[in-house]
Amino acid sequence: MLLDQETENEIVYELCQLLGRSILPLSRFDRPGAAVDGFATAFFYSELVGATDDGDVVHEWLLTADAATTSAYGEIGLRPSVAEPADAAPDRILLPDLAGQWLHLPEIGVAAMPTGGLHGYAEDEGWWWRTQQVTDAVAAQADAIAGIGAEPSAAFVLALGVADDGSRQLEAGIERVVRDGDDLRVTAELPAGYVGAPVFGVGTRAEGELALSCLGLVLPGEHGGHRVATFDRISSAIAAATAGYR
């Protein structure tokens, strides 16, 4: 589905309001103090795994592209809006043994970090996370993903770009996504920092209203565009990898 410019701009505004605090800047490097050798975006995903008499059972993950997690060290940046109280939180969190912090799903190009350690770190330091999450209600189901064809459809990438001075800015890119065989692909090459970012598409509800859903996340660029690791594959891969302790 393609949209007019006014509608696209309205969706960008809504997306930043609803999920602007779901994303974090991620960078990687060989050793502390070394130059950054890659920028990416990660985002919080709240997975519904069951229900009890006391309420829903939810697992929270930080998702990004697996290619963004392969260095010896990494760093998660903290914007003031994602921590409370903001002045108690550091500007960044160092991640030694970056690769060891993640559940790697190389078959789909995704890495997932359980967020218990992040919450424990914040509690020890006297602050707490104030974030938004992509939930299962927002994550696109297989039928919605299958509905995207070879004709371009509107897509929106919520990311933390990289400014000339290295600062990370909240951005919402208006893009196009198409089906490429069994995959979805963003048709343009995206700026630095967008790898790992969530990609959103638009459909219609039964009553005709527009419905925003998260199609998946941006994988590293190739052939002038980016494959999308779609949420049907992400959900299935996480469930299979954690089947023994869900």
N, C-alpha and C positions, 0 to 999 in steps of 0.2 A: 504494500500500500504506500503510495506517495501522498504527501500532504502539501498544502500551501504554506508559504513562508510564515504567515502569521500564526498558524497552528503549530508549526515547528518551534517557533520562538516561545509560545505558551508552554509547550511540553518541556523545553529546556528549563524554563523557570520552575515548573512544577517538579521536575526531576531534581534540581539542585535543592529545592526546599525539602522534598521527601527523603532524599537519599544522599545529600551532600556530605553528611557525617558518617556514611558507610564506608568511605574510601580512605586509604592511608598511602603516603608515599613510601616506596621501598627502593633502596639502592644497595649495590653490592660492590665489594672491593677485596683485594687480596690480603690486606693487613690493616690494622688501625692506623690512621693517618695517611694511608695511600690514596691516590686519586680514585675517584669512583669510576668503575668500568661498566656500569649499566644502571639505568633508571627504569622503574616499573611502578605500577599501581597495584595495590591489593585491596580487597574489600571483604567486609563481614557478611557471612551467610549464616542464617539461622535455619537449621534443618529440623523439621518435625519428624521424630522417630517413633512416636507412640503417644498414648494417652492413658492416664490413670484417674482414679477418683479424685485425686488432688489437682489434676490439671494436665496440660500437655507436657510431654517429655521432649525437650529440645536440645540439640547439640549445636554449639556455635563454632564456626570455622572462620579462619582468614584465608581467602582464596587468592591465588595469583597464577601466572604462567610458570610452569616448572623451570623453564629456561632462566627465569629471574632469580632462582634459588641455588645456583650451583657454585658460588664462590665460597671462599673460606670464611668471609665475614659479610655481614649485612647490617642494615640500619633501617629502622622504621621511624619515620618522622611523625611528630605530633603537632597538629594545629591546635590553637587554644580552644576551638569549638568542640573538640572531642574529649576533653578532660575537665573534671570538676573536682576542686577548684583549679582553674586554669593555671594560676601562678604556682601551684604546688607540683605540677608535672614538668618533666624535662622537655627540651625541644626535640629529642630523639632518643630511641632505645637501641643500643648496640646489640647485635645478634652474633655472638661467636658461634663457630660451627654452623653457619647459615643452613647448609644442606640438611644437617641433622635435626633442624627444628620442624621439618615438614614431613607430612605424609605425601610421598611422591606417586603420582599417577601418570607415568610416562606414556602409557598407551593413548591418553587423550591430551597430553601436554600440560597438565594441571598439577599444582601443588596445593595442599590444604594443611593449615596449621590449626590444631586444637587451641582454643583461646584461653584455656584455664591458666596457663603460665602468664599470659599478658595481664589477666585480671589479678592474679596473685602478686605480680610485680607491682601493680598500681596500689594494691592494698598495703603492701609493705612500705611503700613510699608516701602513703598518706593522701592518695587521691583515687578517683575512680573514673572508669570510662563512661563517656556520655556520647554514645554512638547510635547510629541507625543501622539496620541490617536489611539485606535482601532476604526476604523470607520465602518459604515454599509457596506462599500465596502469590508472590510476585514472580518467582522463577517460572519460565515458560515450560509448559508441558509438551510432550512429544508431538501432539497433534498440531499445536500452534507452530512449532518449529517446522514440521513437515509441510505446513501451508505456505511457506516461503518458497517461491519458485525462481526461475531463471531471470525474470524481470526484476529490476531493482525495486527494493522496498526501503522506506525510510528507517533509519537506525540512528541511535543516539549513544555516544560513548561518554561515560562519566569518568573523568580521569584527573590526575594531578600532573599537569605538564611541567616542563623544565624551562624556566626563564633564562635569559642570558647570564644572570648573576648566580645561577644554580638554584634559586628558590623554586618552590613547587607551588603552582597556582591551580586552584579548582577551575576546571574547564569542562564544558559539555560540547562535544563535537557533533555536528549534524552530518551524518554520513549516509551511505547506501549499502545495503546488504543484499546478496544474491545467493541462490543455491548453485553450488559447484560440485556436481556429482552427489556424493553422500555428505558433503560438508556445506556449511555456510561460510561466506567470505565477505568481509568488508572490502569494498572495491578500491579504496584509496590507501596510499601509504600514510600512516598516522605519525604524529610528532613523537619526539622522545618522551618517555615516561608513560605512554599509553599502553604498553604491553602489560597484560594482566588485568586491565580495566574491564568493568562490566559493560556489556552492550545491550541496549534496550530496543525493542521493537514495539509496534503499535498494531493492535487488532481492533475488532468491534465486538461489543457485547450483544446479546440477543435484542436488547432494546435500541440498538444502534449507536450507543455511546462508545467513544474511543476507550480502549483499555491498554495500558502500558504494561509490558512484561519484560523480564530480563532474559534475553536469549542465551547468554553465556558470557565468556570472557575472551579478550583479545589475545591471540597467540602471536609469536614473533613474525615480522613481515617476511613475505616471499612473493616474488612475481608481481610487485607493485601493489599488493594488498595484504590482508591478514586473514587467515582462517580463524573461525570462532569455535572455541570449545563449548558446545551447546549444553544447556542445563540438563537435558535428558541423559546425556552421557556422564556429566559430572555427578549427578545424583546416583546413577547406577554404579559408577566406579567407586564412590565413597562407601556406598552400602556394601559392595562386595569386599572392599579392603578392610572394613571394620565389622564384618559379619560375626566374628568370634566374640566381640565384646560390646555389642549394642544392647 
